[in-house]
Amino acid sequence: MIVENYCRLFAKGLMTLLLLAAASSCKTGGDSSHRLDFDLTVWNFGGVDSQGGSVFHTFRITNNSEEDFVIGSLSTNCSCVHPYIGKVKIKAGESVGMEVSINPSGSYGEREYFVILHDRNENPVQRFSLKMEVF
């Protein structure tokens, strides 16, 4: 039991380090010809009831370049995090919402989840952080 818990903690720590390393190499736009702006990159839900169902937040993404931006993928650090944009291409001058839902069921204490936006070449562009205190 102790070894199993240690292995689980080690795996979570390793995943967090890998995501942080990927996020630290992020640069806005991913491609030098694109300039994306974000209303926020961090959201704190505050206190969240673990039995209260999913919580939601929408981040605004604006393409302030003269070229369309093609989204490659959205990656997360937990299967409980579900990001949704609804389109693959953000046209020049267009603003879209990325809705993120998190189901904290079974979690307790301080939590931080991530969504990483990747460009069409799968380069990390921006990391979005969602924090909460689950009770």
C-alpha positions as CSV (number, residue, x, y, z in Angstrom):
1,M,0.0,0.0,0.0
2,I,2.8,2.5,0.9
3,V,4.7,1.6,-2.2
4,E,1.6,1.9,-4.4
5,N,0.9,5.4,-2.9
6,Y,4.5,6.4,-3.4
7,C,4.4,5.3,-7.1
8,R,1.2,7.2,-7.6
9,L,2.6,10.4,-6.1
10,F,5.8,10.0,-8.1
11,A,3.9,9.5,-11.4
12,K,1.8,12.7,-10.6
13,G,4.9,14.6,-9.8
14,L,6.6,13.5,-13.0
15,M,3.5,14.4,-15.1
16,T,3.5,17.9,-13.4
17,L,7.2,18.4,-14.2
18,L,6.7,17.4,-17.8
19,L,3.8,19.8,-18.2
20,L,5.7,22.6,-16.5
21,A,8.7,22.0,-18.8
22,A,6.4,22.0,-21.9
23,A,4.6,25.2,-20.6
24,S,7.9,27.0,-19.9
25,S,8.9,26.6,-23.6
26,C,5.5,28.1,-24.6
27,K,5.6,31.4,-26.6
28,T,2.6,33.3,-27.5
29,G,1.4,32.4,-31.0
30,G,3.7,29.4,-31.4
31,D,4.5,30.7,-34.9
32,S,6.2,34.1,-35.1
33,S,3.6,35.3,-37.6
34,H,0.8,34.8,-35.0
35,R,-0.1,37.0,-32.1
36,L,-2.6,35.6,-29.7
37,D,-3.9,37.6,-26.7
38,F,-5.6,36.1,-23.7
39,D,-8.0,37.8,-21.2
40,L,-6.6,35.6,-18.4
41,T,-4.2,32.7,-18.2
42,V,-5.0,31.8,-14.5
43,W,-8.4,31.3,-12.9
44,N,-9.0,30.5,-9.2
45,F,-12.4,29.0,-8.4
46,G,-11.8,29.4,-4.7
47,G,-13.7,26.8,-2.6
48,V,-15.3,24.0,-4.5
49,D,-17.5,21.2,-3.1
50,S,-16.1,17.8,-4.3
51,Q,-19.7,16.5,-4.5
52,G,-21.1,19.5,-6.2
53,G,-20.5,18.4,-9.8
54,S,-18.4,20.1,-12.5
55,V,-17.2,23.7,-12.4
56,F,-16.7,25.8,-15.5
57,H,-14.6,28.8,-16.7
58,T,-14.2,30.4,-20.1
59,F,-10.9,31.9,-21.2
60,R,-11.1,34.4,-24.1
61,I,-8.5,34.0,-26.9
62,T,-8.0,36.7,-29.5
63,N,-6.0,36.3,-32.7
64,N,-4.5,39.8,-33.2
65,S,-2.5,38.9,-36.3
66,E,-3.3,39.1,-40.0
67,E,-3.3,35.4,-40.5
68,D,-5.6,32.6,-39.3
69,F,-4.3,30.5,-36.3
70,V,-4.9,26.8,-36.5
71,I,-5.3,24.9,-33.2
72,G,-3.4,21.6,-33.1
73,S,-4.6,20.3,-29.8
74,L,-5.5,21.0,-26.2
75,S,-3.7,18.9,-23.6
76,T,-4.4,18.7,-19.8
77,N,-2.8,17.3,-16.7
78,C,-5.9,15.4,-15.5
79,S,-8.6,13.3,-17.2
80,C,-11.1,15.4,-15.0
81,V,-10.3,18.5,-17.1
82,H,-12.2,19.0,-20.3
83,P,-11.3,22.0,-22.5
84,Y,-13.6,22.9,-25.5
85,I,-13.1,25.6,-28.1
86,G,-15.6,24.5,-30.8
87,K,-13.5,25.4,-33.8
88,V,-10.1,24.5,-35.2
89,K,-9.2,27.8,-36.8
90,I,-9.3,31.2,-35.2
91,K,-9.5,33.7,-38.0
92,A,-7.4,36.9,-38.1
93,G,-9.0,39.5,-35.7
94,E,-11.4,36.9,-34.2
95,S,-12.0,36.3,-30.6
96,V,-13.2,32.9,-29.3
97,G,-13.9,31.3,-25.9
98,M,-12.2,28.2,-24.6
99,E,-14.6,26.7,-22.0
100,V,-13.0,24.4,-19.4
101,S,-14.9,22.1,-17.2
102,I,-13.4,20.3,-14.2
103,N,-15.1,17.6,-12.2
104,P,-13.3,17.6,-8.8
105,S,-15.2,14.5,-7.5
106,G,-12.9,12.4,-5.2
107,S,-10.4,15.3,-4.9
108,Y,-9.6,17.2,-1.7
109,G,-7.4,20.1,-0.7
110,E,-5.5,22.6,-2.9
111,R,-5.6,21.6,-6.6
112,E,-4.1,23.1,-9.7
113,Y,-5.0,21.9,-13.2
114,F,-3.6,22.9,-16.6
115,V,-4.7,23.2,-20.2
116,I,-2.0,23.7,-22.8
117,L,-3.0,25.2,-26.2
118,H,-0.8,23.8,-29.1
119,D,-0.5,25.2,-32.6
120,R,-0.9,23.2,-35.8
121,N,2.7,21.8,-35.4
122,E,1.9,20.7,-31.9
123,N,4.2,23.3,-30.4
124,P,2.9,24.6,-27.0
125,V,1.6,28.1,-27.3
126,Q,0.0,28.9,-23.9
127,R,-0.6,27.3,-20.6
128,F,-3.8,28.1,-18.7
129,S,-3.9,27.3,-15.0
130,L,-7.1,26.6,-13.0
131,K,-6.8,26.5,-9.2
132,M,-9.3,25.5,-6.5
133,E,-9.6,24.4,-2.9
134,V,-11.7,21.2,-2.9
135,F,-13.6,20.4,0.3
